[in-house]
Amino acid sequence: MSMERARRDRFTSIAPSAGEFKAACMVAALFFFLVTPLVVQAVIGFATSGHFALPNAHLLDAYGGLLHGQFGVGLRPDVAETLPPHALMWVLTAVGEVLVLGAAVVVGMWMRGLTGATSLHGLATPAQAAEALGVPRLRKSADVVRPDLYARSQRRGPVRSKRRAANQPEERTL
């Protein structure tokens, strides 16, 4: 019983499915999209007033202010007064969103390759295949390994599609 369980555990895939990966990416994207304006506001507030200020207790007020186009809502008055004009803050927020989006794409592609959600997961590299099977054996079975690149020598002619074969009569040699 324990051998069967060990074998089953060994062949169980722990990689996330494509749907799980997409859902996790969507949740992360939403989180970063919502938090970036507040982080930009805090960084600019630190640069102008020396206080890294996040609207901890006034989060709903801060998002309400952002929906009305105003930065600094929910912050201490001395920090809110030192922020640059709202138009500049929106430009800086857009730059921050682009940077976060770029970083998310890079990290997402890295995670996709790491977890095996790609179609190439589990395939050997050419060097690994040559080491495991040997170059002579790979060359001998090249038509099986890569039929798109190496046609069989036993074929008498090019493979014709069914549509072409139906429209043209077969050639007979005597």
N, C-alpha and C positions, 0 to 999 in steps of 0.2 A: 504494500500500500504506500509506503513512504517513497519507494522508487518511482512509482507512477506519479505521485504528487511532485517530486523533484523534477521529473521530466516535463510535466505540465507547466510548472513554474518557469522552467528554463525557456519554454517556447511561447510564453505569454508576452504579448506586445504591450509595452508600457508607453509607447509613443502616443501623443495625443492625435486624435482624428482631425481631419481637415476642418470639420465644423467646430470642434473645441478650440482649435488654434484661431479660427476666425473670430469666435466669440470673445476669447481672451484679448485679442488685438483690438476689437471694438470697444471693450470696456476700458482698456488701457488708453486708447485714443481719446475717449470721452473724458476720462480723468485728466489727462494732460492738457486737453483743450480747455477745460474749465479752470485748471489751477495756474496755467501760464500767465494770464493777466495779473493775478495776485502776486505771483513771484516777480514779474517784471516791476510791478508797483513797489514791492519790498526792496528790490535791488536798487531801483532809482531813488527810493526814499533813503536808503543807506548812503548812496553817493551824494545826495544833496543835504541831508540832515545828520548823517552819522548814526542813524538808528535803523536797524533792519526790522521794519514793522509790518507784521501781518495782522489782518483784522481777525484775531482769534475769537473774541467773544461776539463779534458783530459780522459774522460771515454772510448772513442773509442780507444785511444792510449793504455790505460791500458789493454783493452781486446785484442788488437792486440799483445801486449807484452805477455800476458798469452797464446795466441794461438801459439806463438813462444817459449813458455817454459820459459819466463823471468818474474820475479816479479820486482816491483819497477818502471816500466815504467809509466810515468804520475805523479809520485811523485816528491817532491822537492829533489834535489840531496843529501842534507845532510841526509834525511830520507832513501832514496834508498840505500845509501852506507852502512848503518848500518844493513840492512836486512841480515839474514843468507843465506847460499848457497841455490841455487834454488832447489836442491834435498830435502833438509830439509823442505823448504817451501811447496813443493808438498806433502810431507808426512803429514805435519800439515794441509794442505788443505783437504787431504783425511780424516783425523780424524775429521775435522770440518764438512765435508759433511756427514759423518756417524752420527755425533751428531745431525745435522739438520734433517736428514732423520728419525732418531729415534723420535725426538721431533715432527716431522710432523705426524708420524703414531699415536702417542699418542693423539695429538690434533685432528687429523682427526677422530679417533674412538670416542673421547669424543663429538665432534660436531655431528657425525652421530647419536649417542644416544640422544643427546640433541634436535636435529631437528626432530627426528622421522623417519629417513630414514632406520631404521631397521625393521625387520619383527615382532618384539615383541612390537613395539610402540602401546600403547593403550590397551595392555592386563593387566589385574589385576594380582597382585602377589597372591600367595595362601592365605596369611594373609588377603589381601583386599577382596578376594572372600568369605572367611569364615566370615568376619565381615559383608559383605553386604547381603549374602544369608543365613548364618547360617550353621553350620557344619552338622546338620541332613539333611538339604535339599541337600547339596553337596554330602553327602554319598548316598542319595536316587537316585540322578541323575548322579552318577559317570560314569555309562556306556555311558551316552550321552556326558558328559564333556570330558572324556578321554577314548574313546572306545578302544584305543590301550593298555591300562593298565587294564581296568575293562570290562570283557566280560559280556554280558547279561546272566542272569540265565535262560531266556526262550529258549535259543538255545539248541537244542538236541545234538549237536555234534560240532566238530570243523568245521569252514568254509573252504570249499574246493575250490581251484581255478578252473576256467572253464577248463583249460587245463587238470588237473588231472581228473576232472569229465567226460570229453569227452573220455579219454583213459580207464577209468574203469567203468564197469557197476554198476548201483545203487544196493545197498543192500536192499532186501525186507524182512521184518519180517512178519510172519503169526500169 
